[in-house]
Amino acid sequence: MTTIKPLPELLINQIAAGEVVERPASALKEILENSVDAGANKIIVQLQQGGVKQIRVADDGTGIAKDELLLALTRHSTSKISTLEDLHSITSLGFRGEALASIAAVSKLTLTSCQTGQSHAWQIQVDGKAVSQPMPSSLTLGTILDVDDLYFNIPARRKFLKSETTEFAHCDEAFKRIALSQPGVEFVLQHNGKVRRQLRAGNSAQRIAAVLGEEFSQTAAAVDEQSADMCLHGMVALPAYARSSRDAQYFFVNNRFVNDRLIAHALREAYRDVLHLDRHPAFVLFLEIDPENVDVNVHPTKTEVRFRESRALHQFIFHVINKALALPNQEVRADESVLTTRSLPAYPRSNHARPNIVSQPTSFYRTLFGTQANTYPAEPANITSATQVTVESDQPVAVEQEQDVHPLGFALGQLHGIYILAQNARGLVVVDMHAAHERIMYEKLKRALDRHEIPMQSLLIPVTFHADSLEVAVVEENQATLAQLGFEIAVLSPVALAVRALPAALQDADIVQLAHDILREIREYGASQVLTAKRNEILATMACHGAIRAHRRLTLEEMNALLRDMEITERADQCNHGRPTWFETSLADLDKLFMRGK
C-alpha cells in the first residue's frame, strides 16, 4: 500500500524549477524582473557560455536587508503582494516569490545586496542543498546575483539544453524584452567577456531604435491612442517591410511582455488587408490598462494573461492598428536597393480641383476609373507630353509648390505599359499602375458595401456562359447575396447562366471569369461568411478583376487622375496582397548613380 507523504523542500523547488527555469533565458528573465521591481536605474548582465556556466546580474536598486536574504530564497516569500486584493491588481513584474528559490535549487547561487542606508553589503550562498548564513561583503548599493553551473545537480535536465549560441540567443531575446519595456533604465549585456549590447536610458522611441535598429524605426508608423481605461502606443512596421518570421513582435501589457492569442488575433486581423502572403508584421506595442481588468496569474512564466473585457480590447487593438496602417501618403523611397519610408502631408480630401491646373477627365477615364462628376489636377503647365519633361525656368516656384501639394507628383509617361513614371519635388516616382488601381478599387468597394450602395451597371446584352450544376445552385440560392455585391445573374438552363448586371466599377473586367470566381468563393465560404469574415477576400477578387491591366496605354490626364486618387485612398501604399504600389528615388540618389559632381 502506498503512503502519502509531503515532498522535501528541495525536491519541491526543483519541480517548480522545471516550469519557472526552463533554460538560462528563463532564469535571466526572472532576475531582470526583480531588478526592475527594485527600482534599478542601471542593470549589467554578464553571461558565460550562453548563461549555462554563469548568469551574473548587477543592479543599483534598493537592495535587500540582511535579515531578508534567507527569506528572498524561500519559496513563496515576496515583497510584491500580501493580500488577495493585491493579487487582483498587480503592478509589479514579479509577485509569486518562486523564482529565486527555484533557481537556487538547480544552481550554485550567490546573492549579494546592500540596502539603501546600510553601512555595507551582506552575502548569502546556496550550493544545491547547503545554505550559508549572511556574511559581510563589499558592495556600495544594489544587488548582485550570481547563478553558476545551471542544472549542475540535474544532469539529465542539462542534457536538454542546446548549443551555447542558441542559449545565448534566447538570453538576448529575454534581455531585449525587458529593455524595450524599461527605456528609462540603462542596460548592458556581456557574453564571454564581450559587450553585446549597451543601451543608454532614454525615451521609448530611442530604445526601440537601439534594440530593433534604425531601419525599423524609419519604416514604422507611430501609434498612440486612448479609449476609456485603455491606452495603446508604440510603433508598427508598414506592410511593405513585413518579415519572413515573427522575430520582431513585441507586445507589452503594463510593461509586461505577453504572448496572448487574443492580442495576436487582433493584430493579424488589422494587417490581414495589407500583408503579403506568408509575411509577418513587426511591431513594438505597449498597452496600458487598469490592473484590475487583467489577470497575469495564469501561467508560471507570466507571459499569458486574461482580460476581463476581451472583446472590447480586441476591437480597440484592431481599430487602432487598422487606423495606423490606413493613413494615406506613407512615402516609399528607393535608396539604391534599400526601401525606406516617411510620412507626407495628406492630400486634402475636400479639394480635388485646384485653380489653373484642372481638366475634365475623358470619357475613357470615366469608364476606367468609375468617375462621373469629379475633376482632377492634371500635369503642371510646363509638362505637355510624355517626352517633354524639362521644367521651364520662368515658373519654377509654381511648379515646385504644385509638386509639394501632391506627394506623388505629376506623370511623365508609362514604362512598358506597366509603370507610371512621375516627378515630384524630390525626384522620380515609379507607380505600379495595376497594383495601385487595385487598391483604389478595393477601398471603394469596401465603402460602398458598408453603405449597401454598390452601384450596378445593367448590360445592354447579357453575357451568357456555360456553368456547372454547383454554380447554378449557388445562383439559385444566393440571389440576395449577389445583389448586395452588385451582381444580377440569371439561370438560363441547368448548364447556362447570364450576367445581366454587375458593379459599375467592374464593367471593363472579364465578366465570365469574374462571375466564375465570385460564384466559387460563395460556394466555398457560404453567403454569410462572404459578407462578414470573408468579405475582404471577395472584394479583393472583384477589385483585381476591375483594375487596369498591364500594357494598357493611359493618357497623362488619366495617369495623373490615378495619382490623385492614390493620395486620398487609405492603404494606397500597398496593393491588396501587401506589395508596395510605388517608390521614390531622390535627385540626390540619381546624381550618385550618374556620378554627377565628381
KANORRA-V40913 format. One record per run of one state. SS is the DSSP state (H for helix, E for strand, - for the rest). FROM is the first residue (numbers start at 0). LEN is the number of residues. If there is no record, write none. Layout:
# KANORRA-V40913
ss=SS from=FROM len=LEN
ss=SS from=FROM len=LEN
This chain:
# KANORRA-V40913
ss=- from=0 len=8
ss=H from=8 len=12
ss=- from=20 len=3
ss=H from=23 len=14
ss=- from=37 len=4
ss=E from=41 len=7
ss=H from=48 len=3
ss=- from=51 len=2
ss=E from=53 len=6
ss=- from=59 len=6
ss=H from=65 len=7
ss=- from=72 len=11
ss=H from=83 len=4
ss=- from=87 len=11
ss=H from=98 len=7
ss=- from=105 len=2
ss=E from=107 len=7
ss=- from=114 len=6
ss=E from=120 len=7
ss=- from=127 len=2
ss=E from=129 len=2
ss=- from=131 len=3
ss=E from=134 len=3
ss=- from=137 len=4
ss=E from=141 len=7
ss=- from=148 len=6
ss=H from=154 len=4
ss=- from=158 len=5
ss=H from=163 len=18
ss=- from=181 len=4
ss=E from=185 len=6
ss=- from=191 len=2
ss=E from=193 len=6
ss=- from=199 len=4
ss=H from=203 len=9
ss=- from=212 len=1
ss=H from=213 len=5
ss=- from=218 len=1
ss=E from=219 len=8
ss=- from=227 len=2
ss=E from=229 len=8
ss=- from=237 len=1
ss=H from=238 len=3
ss=- from=241 len=1
ss=E from=242 len=1
ss=- from=243 len=5
ss=E from=248 len=5
ss=- from=253 len=2
ss=E from=255 len=2
ss=- from=257 len=3
ss=H from=260 len=12
ss=- from=272 len=7
ss=E from=279 len=1
ss=- from=280 len=2
ss=E from=282 len=7
ss=- from=289 len=1
ss=H from=290 len=3
ss=E from=293 len=2
ss=- from=295 len=10
ss=E from=305 len=2
ss=- from=307 len=2
ss=H from=309 len=17
ss=- from=326 len=3
ss=E from=329 len=6
ss=- from=335 len=2
ss=E from=337 len=6
ss=- from=343 len=14
ss=E from=357 len=2
ss=- from=359 len=3
ss=H from=362 len=7
ss=- from=369 len=6
ss=E from=375 len=2
ss=- from=377 len=15
ss=H from=392 len=13
ss=- from=405 len=4
ss=E from=409 len=6
ss=- from=415 len=3
ss=E from=418 len=5
ss=- from=423 len=3
ss=E from=426 len=6
ss=H from=432 len=18
ss=- from=450 len=5
ss=E from=455 len=11
ss=- from=466 len=2
ss=H from=468 len=9
ss=- from=477 len=1
ss=H from=478 len=6
ss=- from=484 len=3
ss=E from=487 len=6
ss=- from=493 len=2
ss=E from=495 len=8
ss=H from=503 len=3
ss=- from=506 len=4
ss=H from=510 len=15
ss=- from=525 len=1
ss=H from=526 len=4
ss=- from=530 len=4
ss=H from=534 len=12
ss=- from=546 len=9
ss=H from=555 len=12
ss=- from=567 len=6
ss=E from=573 len=1
ss=- from=574 len=5
ss=E from=579 len=1
ss=- from=580 len=1
ss=E from=581 len=5
ss=H from=586 len=7
ss=- from=593 len=5
